[in-house]
Structures are given as C-alpha cells and as structure tokens.
Amino acid sequence: MLFDFFVVGQGPAGPKGDSGGILSWVINETPSGVIDGINVTFTLDHTPAGQIMLYLNGQYLAPGAGEDYTLSGLTITMAAPPVPGDRIRTNYPY
C-alpha cells in the first residue's frame, strides 16, 4: 500500500535536504525472506528515506546494534530469527 504525503513544518532543509516536497510511504509491507526459524535476513521493496517502523506479530521492534534488528539499504538483519507462523510488517517513507 502506498501513500503520498506533503511534508510541512520541517524547516528549510526538509527531511530529504530539499524544501519539503512529497514523500511516498509504504504501509504494512511484508519484507521478502523465508520465515523458518533460521533466516535472519529480509529485504524491503524500496530504500527507506530515514527510519523504518518494523513490527513482529504486531510488536514494535527497536532498531540498531544490540537491539532487535539493523537496517542497511534494503536489507533488514534481525537479531533473532522469526519462527514459522510469525508475521513481519513494516512502514517507511522513501
């Protein structure tokens, strides 16, 4: 699901270094990757323009080293592998 939003109140630099503009958002994307209790690597469809909001079975996961996952470009690396039946969803601007 994609949404376009006008960004206002961000100051002259805006979130992408421009003067505001339109960002597209992905809502409830299921990152690609096998949920098998072993795999920890998942891939997004778009390169995020900043932070993502990642959820496992509806629970928000904390980003960063030593937390629940890390993000590099399109690749999410989970600290622990999700098990069969788990659901991963993410929201992010790009």
For each residue, the residues with C-beta under 8 A, 3 or more apart:
1: 26 27 28 29
2: 24 25 26 27
3: 24 25 27
4: 22 23 24 25
5: 22 23 25 93
6: 20 21 22
7: 10 14 15 20 21 22 23
8: 20
9:
10: 7 13 14 15 20
11: 14
12: 19
13: 10 17 18
14: 7 10 11 17 18 19 20 21
15: 7 10 23 49 50 93
16: 21 23 49
17: 13 14
18: 13 14 21
19: 12 14
20: 6 7 8 10 14
21: 6 7 14 16 18
22: 4 5 6 7
23: 4 5 7 15 16 49 93 94
24: 2 3 4 46 93 94
25: 2 3 4 5 91 92 93 94
26: 1 2 29 44 45 46 90 91 92 94
27: 1 2 3 91
28: 1 89 90 91
29: 1 26 44 45 89 90 91 92
30: 87 88 89
31: 42 43 44 76 88 90
32: 42 43 45
33: 39 41 42 43 76 88
34: 39
35: 39 82 83 84 85 86 88
36: 39 81 83 84
37: 81 82 83 84
38: 81
39: 33 34 35 36 42 81 82
40: 77 78 79 80 81
41: 33 75 76 77 78
42: 31 32 33 39 75 76 78 88
43: 31 32 33 74 75 76
44: 26 29 31 47 48 52 74 75 76 90 92
45: 26 29 32 74
46: 24 26 74 92 94
47: 44 73 74 94
48: 44 51 52 71 92 93 94
49: 15 16 23 92 93 94
50: 15 92 93
51: 48 63 92
52: 44 48 63 71 76 90 91 92
53: 60 90 91 92
54: 60 61 63 68 69 76 88 89 90
55: 58 59 60 61 87 88 89 90
56: 59 61 68 82 86 87 88
57: 86 87
58: 55 87
59: 55 56
60: 53 54 55
61: 54 55 56 67 68 69
62: 67 68 69
63: 51 52 54 67 68 69 70 71
64: 67 70
65: 70
66:
67: 61 62 63 64 70 79
68: 54 56 61 62 63 78 79 80
69: 54 61 62 63 76 77 78 79
70: 63 64 65 67 76 77
71: 48 52 63 75 76 77
72: 75 77
73: 47
74: 43 44 45 46 47
75: 41 42 43 44 71 72
76: 31 33 41 42 43 44 52 54 69 70 71 90
77: 40 41 69 70 71 72
78: 40 41 42 68 69 81 82
79: 40 67 68 69
80: 40 68
81: 36 37 38 39 40 78
82: 35 37 39 56 78 86 88
83: 35 36 37 86
84: 35 36 37
85: 35
86: 35 56 57 82 83
87: 30 55 56 57 58
88: 30 31 33 35 42 54 55 56 82
89: 28 29 30 54 55
90: 26 28 29 31 44 52 53 54 55 76
91: 25 26 27 28 29 52 53
92: 25 26 29 44 46 48 49 50 51 52 53
93: 5 15 23 24 25 48 49 50
94: 23 24 25 26 46 47 48 49
